[in-house]
Amino acid sequence: MFNNISGTYDFLNHFLSLGIDVIWRKMAIRELAALKPRKILDVATGTGDFAFEAIKILKPEQVIGVDISQGMLDIAQEKIRKRKLESIYEVRLGDSEKLLFDNDSFDALTVAFGVRNYENLEKGLLDMYRVLKPGGKVVILEFSKPKVFPVKQAYNFYFKYITPGIGKLFSKDSKAYTYLPESVAAFPDGEDFKALLAKVGFIDTKWRPLTFGICSIYTANK
């Protein structure tokens, strides 16, 4: 599915979110500013937008991006080449729940709109914890479910009826943008996700809702 939508993924992300996703990414990456990480793992890196934001704001020595979709990585690789960032940002095909890195390898981990797609969320978080250095920090940006009237009702209508229609119009995979609201609805957001982070070992877990709760930033330390 992600291979099928890779060519229109960036455009639809910006279009469907009215460009707010760009602001969300900047806000999330700034959560790592005080840490000044030198080596970052971007899990479910997709087409690389979160990693590029990290490079721009944090100036790390190395960013490695992992994703299960070769189609997405092909787009990311082309963007890396155009930006001449081959010496800093490297992408690898891989399963986010079976990270092929040694324990305590990275100063920071980032994930944008990826954890809700994990087949086994707890297993994926455990592996992220494993490869993070002691004292390291994870920043996760993910859709959430707004609770306040009338945002909740408008959001549900937009996701259920508008998003799939636009996705079908521009994308080769009409099911992909039906999957999007379904995956968001099934994701344990807010305090439930904070509790899951703590369960696998993370400390100082924090949850920051954005834009009336449409999206959230989660941070935690090892």
Secondary structure, DSSP 8 states (H G I E B T S, - for coil): -HHHHTTTHHHHHHHHTTTHHHHHHHHHHGGGTTT--SEEEEET-TTSHHHHHHHHHH--SEEEEEES-HHHHHHHHHHHHHHT-TTTEEEEE--TTS--S-TT-EEEEEEES-GGG-SSHHHHHHHHHHHEEEEEEEEEEEE----STTHHHHHHHIIIIIHHHHHHHH-S-TTHHHHHHHHHHHS--THHHHHHHHHTT-EEEEEEEEGGGTEEEEEEE-
